[in-house]
Amino acid sequence: MNLLLSQVGIEYIIKEIKTDDEELEAFLFSLGCYSGEPITVISRRRGGCIVAIKDGRYSIDNQLAVAITVEEK
């Protein structure tokens, strides 16, 4: 399932990032968003969601949330 379909407050494991944009993939990697890492959706808003990755909280848009494939921990 992609991150957009995940539930708020549940910790998931990132399975893969589905994007052809190398810059975007490098940016996500710099945030700690890569396969095998835990990620939690903290809240949702109209155009995206707030996620917790490692020690940080980040706002991502819906288009990016669809590209992040997760599985339950």
Secondary structure, 3 states (H helix, E strand, C coil): CEHHHCCCCCEEEEEEECCCCHHHHHHHHHHCCCCCCEEEEEEEECCEEEEEECCEEEEEEHHHHHHEEEEEC
